[in-house]
Amino acid sequence: MIKPHGADELKPLFVYDTEKHHALQKEAETLPSLLLNSAAAANAVMMGAGYFTPLSGYMNLADALSVAENMQTTDGLFWPVPVVNLTEAAEGIQAGSRIALRDPNVEGHPILAVMTVDGVETVAGEQIDTMAEQIFGTLDPEHPGVKTFKSLGNTLLSGPIEVLNFSYFQTDFPDTFRTAVEIRNEISERGWEKVVAFQTRNPMHRAHEELCHMAREQLNADGVLIHMLLGKLKKGDIPADVRDAAIRKMVEVYFPPNSAMVTGYGFDMLYAGPREAVLHAVFRQNCGCTHLIVGRDHAGVGDYYGAFDAQTIFDEKVPADALGIEIFKADHTAYSKKLNKVVMMRDAPDHDKEDFVLLSGTKVREMLGQGIAPPPEFSRPEVAKILMDYYQALDAK
């Protein structure tokens, strides 16, 4: 199986040893507490689950700036996005202390992790702006990622963490949330060698489904990891439980047996376009995937990124030896009325726009809200039914 990024084996920061876990939980209850923001909590979950191997904790300011500007830490580890614990509430916290990190997303704010604080640094406004501009490619306050990042605070706490639970992801999505450790184990149990990952924060329509089939066939892959984001999204995005139900139904009906795994990971969407695509590649390698599908406007939002910027970043800014995983570059995919099948648009040069079944997200949303199923060339009827029920319930409220 493909090696994890920057290590010979996964380095999950979750404390699996029962005795040690119990002792750490007991210690944590005596420590000063810090209530994390959702972004820092998501970083802890990803480190706990092994997705962010080989990181041992939150980055210091020098590493965060170096990663933002050069996509590598000060000691040369390739990494695309700073993994930080920025806060506004660091009063009394000093370097050398141990603190309990509390979960902002679960009632009662249970202890999520214990942190040994190596550094407490004040981040200047210009440094926050520098990082935001490098990560997101813009400083537009309307960009949801920029808006979130610039609201986190200007005190940066760095140091190693030991993770005690996986926040709400394991309890809310018991059938879907999986750690990188669990995914690697299942890939091994299935006997898969070549595995292609498909990233999604949305339900999968017919074009997405066919793209997975195309990638699996063209790469001669054993299977597809359909890997959905389960964390915080922007307003208007479809919630994870609805997305999960729709994707599971599609796989059940339209995928051959043992050709797809439906799983999810606990992270908040960054909407960082190209940089987030590279992050997706890093943690899919840590999952044991050999390939990642990167399509049109991968991890994008609005008009902030060019249609294929998330593909060209791998050619232009990712060193050839930085990653073990390979990228499957996909074009916009749609149903061809001429050929009576879903194709990538680049593979149909004799087609005009009118030769494809194309619907805007707004139009699909309107149809579903009115109880009108999109055409079967666009969306499988079983998937459309789940989404119609959701949108009609939403509109009824």
N, C-alpha and C positions, 0 to 999 in steps of 0.2 A: 504493500500500500504506500501511496505517496507520503513523504515525510511531512511533519508539521513545519510551519514557517519558523526559521531561525533556531530549530531545535531538532534533536533526534527523536524525541517523544513529546506528547502533549504535556503542558504544564498547567492543569486546572488549579485555581486557587481556592476551590471549595475544600473545606476540611472534611474528608471522608471518614477518617478514623473516629469511631464513636466515642471513645474515651477522651480523646483530644478535643473533639467537638463539644462535648459536655463541659469540659474544664474551661474552654474558651468562652462558651456562653455564660458560664458562671462569672468568669473574670470580667466579661464585657459589661455585666450589670453593675459593676463597681466603678467603671471608668467614666470620665467625662464624655458627654454625647455631642454629636454633630448631626443635625437633621440635614440630610443630603437634598440636593435638587434632583429632579428626575433624570437629568443627563448624567450626573455623577453616579446615581444609583444604577442606571443602565450599564455604564462602564464596569461597575463592580460585578454585575450579573454576568457580563460577557467574559470578564477575567475569571470569575468563579467557574464558569462552564468550559473553560479551555479554549474558547474561540479566539481570545487575544494572546495566545501563546506566541512568543516567550515572555511577555511582560509579567513583572512580579508585583506591579502596583501602579499607582498614579505617577505620571511624569512630572519632573520639576520644570521650572520655567525655561531653562536652557534647552532641555530636550523638546519641550512643547514648541518653542520658537523654531528650533532646528527642523523638527518634523513638518511644521507649517510651511517653512521656506524651502527646505531641501528634500523632504520626504525621507529623512533618516534621523535617528537619534544622534547625540554627540559621540557615542561610541560606534556609530556606523551601522546600526540595525535599520534595515529598510522598514519604514512604517508611514502610511499615507495621511493619517489624521491624528492630532494630539489626543491623548487619553488622559484627561485631567479631572481634578476635583477642585473646581472653582466655587467659591462661596462668599457670602457677605457676612457670615456669622462665625468668625474665627477667634473671637475674644477669649483670651486665656489659654489658647492652644499654642504650645511651644514645640520647637524641634526637640526630639528625644522622647516626647510623651506618647502614650498609647491612648487611643480614643475609640469609642464605639460609634460606628456609622449607622444612623437610623434611616429607615425606609420611608420616603415621603408618600409612597403610592399605596401603602397598606394601612388600614385603620389601626390606630394605637401606636404607629411608628415603631414596629419591632426592630431589633438589631439585625442589620443586614450583613455587617462585616466588622472586623476589628482592624484598625490601621495603626501601624507604627510610624509616627510622623518624622520624616527625615528633614523636611524643610517647610517653612512658612514664608511665602514670598508675596510681596505686593506687586501686582501687574499694572503697569501704567496703561492709560487709555490708548496711547499709540500702539502699545504691544497687543492689546486686545484687538484693535483695528487691523493690525498687521496679520494676526492669526486668522481673523474672520475673513479678510480679503483673500488670503492664500487658500483657505479651506473652501470657501463658497464662491470665489471668483467675483464677488461684489460686496459692497457695503450698504446696499439698498436696505433700509430698515423694514421694507415690506417683504423682503425675502424671509420665509419662516425660519430657516436655519440661522441666518444672521440675527434675527430678532431674538431667538432663544439664546444663542451664544453670548450676545452682548448683555443679556439680562442676568447671567449667572452669578456675577460678583467679580471682584478684582483681587481677592486673596486666594492664592494657589497653595494647596496642601499637597505635598508629594511624599511618597513612601510606599512600602509594601503593605498588602492587605491579605487577610485571611477571611474567606467568605463563609457565612453560616447558613444562608438560604438563598433561594432564587426568586425572592420577591413574590409577586402575585402570579408569575408565569406558570409555575408548577401547579398551583391550586386552581387557577382559572382555565388553564389549557392542559389538563393532565394527559390527554391523548395526543397532543401536538407538540408541546414544548419538549425539546430534547437538547441535552448538552452536546458539545463536540465529541466528548468521550462516548456518549451513547450512540451517536450517529456513526462514528468509526466502528464501534462494536457491531452495529446492525449491518453496515456495509460488509464487514467481514463475515458475519453469519450468513448473509445472502450469497456470498461467494462472488461479489462484484469486484472487479479490478478497475475498469474504466468507468468513471461516474461523472455525469454532467449535472451541474447545479443550475437551477432556475430560481432567481430572486423575484419575490413579488410582495407588494404591499396592497395589491388590489385583487378582486376576484379574477379568475382566468376565463377569458372569452375564447372563442373557437381559434382565433389566430394564435393565442398564447399556447393553447393545447397542441396545435399542429407544430408550433415552433419547437416544443419539447420533443415531439416525434421526429421532426427533421434532424435536430441536433443528435439525438440518440442514434438514428440510422446513419447519418453522414460520418459520425465519429466511430461508429460500430461500438457504441458504449453499452455496458451491461444494464445500466439503469439511470434514472433521472432523480435527483434530490430536489423535490419541490419544497422550497425553504422560505416560509413566509415570516415577515416581521410581525411580532405580536405586541410591540410597545406603542408609545404615544405617536399619534399622527396629527396632521393639521385638520382643522375643522372642515367637514364635508367628505373626508375620506371614509370608506366603509369600514365599520368596526371588525375586529379580528374574528369574533365568533361567527359572524355572517359569512365572511370571506372563507373561513375554515370549512364551514358546512358546504359552501358552493364548490370549493376545490375538491373536497373529499368525494362529493357526488360525481363530479366530472371524472376523477380518476377511477372510481368504482365502475363506471359505465363504459368509459372510452379508452382506458389503458389496458394493455395485455397484463396478465398476472406477473408479479415480480418484476415489473419494469419501472415502477415509480414508488418513492417514499414520500409521504406527506408529513412534513415536520415544520416546526417554527422555532424562532430564537427570540430572546428577550432583550430587545434594544429599541431605542427611540429613533424614529426616522430623522436623518440629518438634512435631507434634501440638498446634498452637496454635489450632486451630479458626478463629474469625472472622479473627484477625490473619493467619493463614497463608493463608486464602482471598484476602485482599487482596494478599498477596505473590504468590500464584499469578496474580492478575490482572495485576500489574505485569510479571512476566516473560513471561506469555503475550502481552501487548502487544508486548514486545520481540522475541518470536518472529514477529510479524506477524499475530497473530490479532485478529479484530475483536470476538469474543464468547468468554466463558468460561461453561461450565455450572457452576452452583453448586447442589448438591443438598442433601438432608437431611444434617445433621451433617457437613458438608464439613470435612475435615482434623481431625475431632474424635477423641476417645478417651474411653472410659468414659462417665460421665454429667456431664462437666464443663461441657458447653455445651448450650443449648437447641437443639431440632431445626433451627430456621431462623435461629439467631444469625449464621451465616456469610453469610446473605442480608441481614439487616436492618442489619448494619454498613455496607454500601454506601449505604444510605439515611440512616443516622443519623450516621455518623462520617467518611465519605469525602466531601470537598467535591466539588460537582458538576463542577468543571473539573479535578479532580486527575488523572483517567485518561481515555484515549481509548477504551479497550476497554469494551464493554458486557456486562452480566451477564444470562445466561439463567437465570432462577430455576426450579428444578425441584422438584417434590414427590416424596415417596416413590413409587416406580414398581414395579408388580407385575402379574402375569398375572391377568386377570379371567376367572373361570369363566363368568360370565354373558355376557360379550362375546367370549370366545375370542380375546383379544389382550391385550398389555401396555398398561396405561394408567397415567397419573398418578392417584393416589388422589383428588386434588381434583377431577378431571374425572369422577368416578363417585360423586356424592353419594348415589345410591340404593343403594349397596353397603354390606354389613356386612363385618366382618373375615373372616368365613367364605367370602365370595365371592371372595377372592383366594388365590392360591397363595403362602403365606408360610412361609419356613423360617428359623430362627435360624442364625447362623454356627456355633454349637456343633453343632447338629443336622446341618448340611451336612458339617462336618468329620468327625463320627462316621460318616455314610453313606459318604463318600469313603474313609475309612480302612478300612471294611469291604468296599470294592469294590462298593458299591451306588451307582448313578448317581442323582442327584437327578432329579425328574420333568423332562421336556423343556420344560415351561412355565417352569421355574426356571433350568435350565442346559442349554446346547446339548450334545448327546452327545459331540461332538468335544472340547469344552472339558473336560467332566467326565472323559473318559478320561485326559487329561494330568494333571489334578489327582488322580485316583484313583491313578495310577502313583506320583506324588510321595508322597501320604500313606501308601500301602501300603509303600513303600520306607522311609519314616520310621518307621512302626510296626514294621517288621521289624528295625530297628536297636535 
